[in-house]
Amino acid sequence: MRRVIGVLVAVLVVGGAEGLSAQRGGGPEQGGRRAQMEQMIQARFDAMVREQLGLTDEESQRLQEVLSGFGEQRRKFSQSERSMRRQLMNIGSGDELTEVRATEALQARLQMREEEVRLFREEQEALVGVISASQLLQLVVMREQLNERIQNIRGGGRGGGPPQGRRPGGRPGDVFLER
């Protein structure tokens, strides 16, 4: 499994410069290449999941349907989380940080974590209807390994510790590659 994830990571590294250019506004053609690369990585990850979990065609299709159903929610959550992080970094940079602003920021962060757990729980409950608990655990581990490697490639990793902005062991539902 590590070898297959390593291949996926290698694809990211080879196409990483194109993806970074697209992220920085490198134009529509580079954005298209990034989308193609993400689709290719997703397809390989899907094949790896199917193989590692021993899924039939029908089980694999049902799994993808459930994951797709949560994909938009995950993207929205990720955008909200990035926005909140930027806001937290900016608190106090211009105005004086008051206890009220600090309390509001902490409350917003708590609500974000609660939303993350809710989304993770709902997805897990839906997936247990498709695959067994042991298969689900394998899937969660595979997703976390892939996400950790992607974060390290993006420059988030620091000498042996968890990637920047992440708790050791990853976060529940930390998935950015989904259908």
TORKOL-4160 file (C-alpha; in steps of 0.2 Angstrom, whole numbers, padded with zeros to 4 digits, m for minus):
179
<pt num="1" X="0000" Y="0000" Z="0000"/>
<pt num="2" X="0014" Y="0012" Z="0004"/>
<pt num="3" X="0022" Y="0009" Z="m0013"/>
<pt num="4" X="0005" Y="0013" Z="m0022"/>
<pt num="5" X="0004" Y="0029" Z="m0011"/>
<pt num="6" X="0022" Y="0033" Z="m0016"/>
<pt num="7" X="0017" Y="0032" Z="m0034"/>
<pt num="8" X="0003" Y="0044" Z="m0032"/>
<pt num="9" X="0014" Y="0056" Z="m0022"/>
<pt num="10" X="0027" Y="0055" Z="m0037"/>
<pt num="11" X="0013" Y="0060" Z="m0049"/>
<pt num="12" X="0010" Y="0075" Z="m0038"/>
<pt num="13" X="0028" Y="0079" Z="m0037"/>
<pt num="14" X="0030" Y="0078" Z="m0056"/>
<pt num="15" X="0015" Y="0088" Z="m0059"/>
<pt num="16" X="0017" Y="0099" Z="m0044"/>
<pt num="17" X="0025" Y="0114" Z="m0053"/>
<pt num="18" X="0010" Y="0115" Z="m0065"/>
<pt num="19" X="m0002" Y="0113" Z="m0050"/>
<pt num="20" X="0007" Y="0127" Z="m0041"/>
<pt num="21" X="0007" Y="0138" Z="m0056"/>
<pt num="22" X="m0012" Y="0135" Z="m0058"/>
<pt num="23" X="m0015" Y="0140" Z="m0040"/>
<pt num="24" X="m0005" Y="0156" Z="m0042"/>
<pt num="25" X="m0016" Y="0161" Z="m0057"/>
<pt num="26" X="m0005" Y="0153" Z="m0071"/>
<pt num="27" X="m0020" Y="0154" Z="m0083"/>
<pt num="28" X="m0034" Y="0142" Z="m0088"/>
<pt num="29" X="m0023" Y="0130" Z="m0098"/>
<pt num="30" X="m0013" Y="0126" Z="m0082"/>
<pt num="31" X="m0028" Y="0125" Z="m0072"/>
<pt num="32" X="m0035" Y="0112" Z="m0084"/>
<pt num="33" X="m0018" Y="0102" Z="m0082"/>
<pt num="34" X="m0020" Y="0103" Z="m0063"/>
<pt num="35" X="m0038" Y="0096" Z="m0064"/>
<pt num="36" X="m0032" Y="0082" Z="m0076"/>
<pt num="37" X="m0019" Y="0078" Z="m0063"/>
<pt num="38" X="m0031" Y="0078" Z="m0049"/>
<pt num="39" X="m0043" Y="0066" Z="m0059"/>
<pt num="40" X="m0028" Y="0055" Z="m0063"/>
<pt num="41" X="m0023" Y="0054" Z="m0045"/>
<pt num="42" X="m0041" Y="0051" Z="m0039"/>
<pt num="43" X="m0043" Y="0037" Z="m0052"/>
<pt num="44" X="m0027" Y="0029" Z="m0046"/>
<pt num="45" X="m0032" Y="0031" Z="m0028"/>
<pt num="46" X="m0050" Y="0023" Z="m0032"/>
<pt num="47" X="m0041" Y="0008" Z="m0040"/>
<pt num="48" X="m0030" Y="0006" Z="m0025"/>
<pt num="49" X="m0045" Y="0007" Z="m0013"/>
<pt num="50" X="m0054" Y="m0006" Z="m0023"/>
<pt num="51" X="m0040" Y="m0018" Z="m0023"/>
<pt num="52" X="m0034" Y="m0015" Z="m0005"/>
<pt num="53" X="m0052" Y="m0017" Z="0001"/>
<pt num="54" X="m0057" Y="m0031" Z="m0011"/>
<pt num="55" X="m0072" Y="m0023" Z="m0017"/>
<pt num="56" X="m0084" Y="m0029" Z="m0031"/>
<pt num="57" X="m0089" Y="m0018" Z="m0045"/>
<pt num="58" X="m0105" Y="m0014" Z="m0037"/>
<pt num="59" X="m0097" Y="m0011" Z="m0020"/>
<pt num="60" X="m0085" Y="0001" Z="m0028"/>
<pt num="61" X="m0098" Y="0010" Z="m0037"/>
<pt num="62" X="m0109" Y="0012" Z="m0021"/>
<pt num="63" X="m0093" Y="0018" Z="m0011"/>
<pt num="64" X="m0090" Y="0031" Z="m0024"/>
<pt num="65" X="m0108" Y="0037" Z="m0024"/>
<pt num="66" X="m0107" Y="0040" Z="m0005"/>
<pt num="67" X="m0090" Y="0048" Z="m0006"/>
<pt num="68" X="m0096" Y="0059" Z="m0020"/>
<pt num="69" X="m0111" Y="0064" Z="m0010"/>
<pt num="70" X="m0100" Y="0071" Z="0004"/>
<pt num="71" X="m0088" Y="0079" Z="m0008"/>
<pt num="72" X="m0096" Y="0096" Z="m0010"/>
<pt num="73" X="m0098" Y="0097" Z="0009"/>
<pt num="74" X="m0080" Y="0093" Z="0011"/>
<pt num="75" X="m0075" Y="0107" Z="m0001"/>
<pt num="76" X="m0086" Y="0120" Z="0007"/>
<pt num="77" X="m0079" Y="0115" Z="0024"/>
<pt num="78" X="m0061" Y="0116" Z="0018"/>
<pt num="79" X="m0064" Y="0133" Z="0011"/>
<pt num="80" X="m0072" Y="0139" Z="0027"/>
<pt num="81" X="m0058" Y="0132" Z="0037"/>
<pt num="82" X="m0045" Y="0141" Z="0026"/>
<pt num="83" X="m0054" Y="0157" Z="0028"/>
<pt num="84" X="m0055" Y="0155" Z="0047"/>
<pt num="85" X="m0037" Y="0152" Z="0048"/>
<pt num="86" X="m0033" Y="0168" Z="0038"/>
<pt num="87" X="m0045" Y="0178" Z="0050"/>
<pt num="88" X="m0037" Y="0171" Z="0065"/>
<pt num="89" X="m0020" Y="0175" Z="0059"/>
<pt num="90" X="m0025" Y="0193" Z="0056"/>
<pt num="91" X="m0034" Y="0195" Z="0073"/>
<pt num="92" X="m0024" Y="0208" Z="0082"/>
<pt num="93" X="m0013" Y="0213" Z="0068"/>
<pt num="94" X="m0021" Y="0230" Z="0066"/>
<pt num="95" X="m0033" Y="0233" Z="0080"/>
<pt num="96" X="m0030" Y="0230" Z="0099"/>
<pt num="97" X="m0036" Y="0212" Z="0103"/>
<pt num="98" X="m0050" Y="0213" Z="0115"/>
<pt num="99" X="m0056" Y="0199" Z="0126"/>
<pt num="100" X="m0073" Y="0200" Z="0117"/>
<pt num="101" X="m0064" Y="0197" Z="0100"/>
<pt num="102" X="m0053" Y="0183" Z="0107"/>
<pt num="103" X="m0068" Y="0175" Z="0114"/>
<pt num="104" X="m0078" Y="0176" Z="0098"/>
<pt num="105" X="m0063" Y="0169" Z="0088"/>
<pt num="106" X="m0061" Y="0154" Z="0100"/>
<pt num="107" X="m0080" Y="0151" Z="0099"/>
<pt num="108" X="m0079" Y="0151" Z="0080"/>
<pt num="109" X="m0065" Y="0139" Z="0080"/>
<pt num="110" X="m0074" Y="0127" Z="0092"/>
<pt num="111" X="m0089" Y="0128" Z="0080"/>
<pt num="112" X="m0078" Y="0124" Z="0065"/>
<pt num="113" X="m0071" Y="0108" Z="0074"/>
<pt num="114" X="m0089" Y="0103" Z="0079"/>
<pt num="115" X="m0094" Y="0105" Z="0061"/>
<pt num="116" X="m0079" Y="0094" Z="0056"/>
<pt num="117" X="m0083" Y="0080" Z="0068"/>
<pt num="118" X="m0102" Y="0081" Z="0062"/>
<pt num="119" X="m0097" Y="0079" Z="0044"/>
<pt num="120" X="m0084" Y="0065" Z="0048"/>
<pt num="121" X="m0098" Y="0056" Z="0058"/>
<pt num="122" X="m0111" Y="0057" Z="0045"/>
<pt num="123" X="m0099" Y="0051" Z="0031"/>
<pt num="124" X="m0094" Y="0036" Z="0042"/>
<pt num="125" X="m0112" Y="0031" Z="0046"/>
<pt num="126" X="m0116" Y="0032" Z="0027"/>
<pt num="127" X="m0100" Y="0022" Z="0023"/>
<pt num="128" X="m0104" Y="0008" Z="0035"/>
<pt num="129" X="m0119" Y="0005" Z="0025"/>
<pt num="130" X="m0108" Y="0001" Z="0010"/>
<pt num="131" X="m0093" Y="m0007" Z="0017"/>
<pt num="132" X="m0088" Y="m0016" Z="0033"/>
<pt num="133" X="m0081" Y="m0007" Z="0048"/>
<pt num="134" X="m0064" Y="m0015" Z="0045"/>
<pt num="135" X="m0064" Y="m0010" Z="0027"/>
<pt num="136" X="m0069" Y="0008" Z="0033"/>
<pt num="137" X="m0055" Y="0009" Z="0045"/>
<pt num="138" X="m0043" Y="0004" Z="0031"/>
<pt num="139" X="m0050" Y="0017" Z="0020"/>
<pt num="140" X="m0048" Y="0030" Z="0033"/>
<pt num="141" X="m0030" Y="0026" Z="0036"/>
<pt num="142" X="m0027" Y="0026" Z="0017"/>
<pt num="143" X="m0034" Y="0043" Z="0015"/>
<pt num="144" X="m0024" Y="0050" Z="0030"/>
<pt num="145" X="m0008" Y="0043" Z="0023"/>
<pt num="146" X="m0012" Y="0051" Z="0006"/>
<pt num="147" X="m0016" Y="0068" Z="0014"/>
<pt num="148" X="m0001" Y="0068" Z="0025"/>
<pt num="149" X="0010" Y="0065" Z="0009"/>
<pt num="150" X="0001" Y="0078" Z="m0001"/>
<pt num="151" X="0003" Y="0091" Z="0014"/>
<pt num="152" X="0022" Y="0087" Z="0015"/>
<pt num="153" X="0024" Y="0089" Z="m0004"/>
<pt num="154" X="0015" Y="0106" Z="m0003"/>
<pt num="155" X="0028" Y="0111" Z="0010"/>
<pt num="156" X="0018" Y="0109" Z="0025"/>
<pt num="157" X="0029" Y="0096" Z="0033"/>
<pt num="158" X="0042" Y="0100" Z="0045"/>
<pt num="159" X="0057" Y="0089" Z="0049"/>
<pt num="160" X="0048" Y="0073" Z="0055"/>
<pt num="161" X="0034" Y="0082" Z="0064"/>
<pt num="162" X="0016" Y="0083" Z="0058"/>
<pt num="163" X="0013" Y="0095" Z="0044"/>
<pt num="164" X="0010" Y="0113" Z="0048"/>
<pt num="165" X="m0007" Y="0117" Z="0055"/>
<pt num="166" X="m0011" Y="0099" Z="0058"/>
<pt num="167" X="m0012" Y="0089" Z="0074"/>
<pt num="168" X="m0001" Y="0073" Z="0075"/>
<pt num="169" X="m0011" Y="0058" Z="0068"/>
<pt num="170" X="m0021" Y="0070" Z="0056"/>
<pt num="171" X="m0038" Y="0076" Z="0058"/>
<pt num="172" X="m0054" Y="0066" Z="0057"/>
<pt num="173" X="m0060" Y="0067" Z="0039"/>
<pt num="174" X="m0045" Y="0075" Z="0032"/>
<pt num="175" X="m0048" Y="0072" Z="0014"/>
<pt num="176" X="m0046" Y="0084" Z="m0001"/>
<pt num="177" X="m0047" Y="0071" Z="m0014"/>
<pt num="178" X="m0064" Y="0065" Z="m0017"/>
<pt num="179" X="m0076" Y="0063" Z="m0031"/>
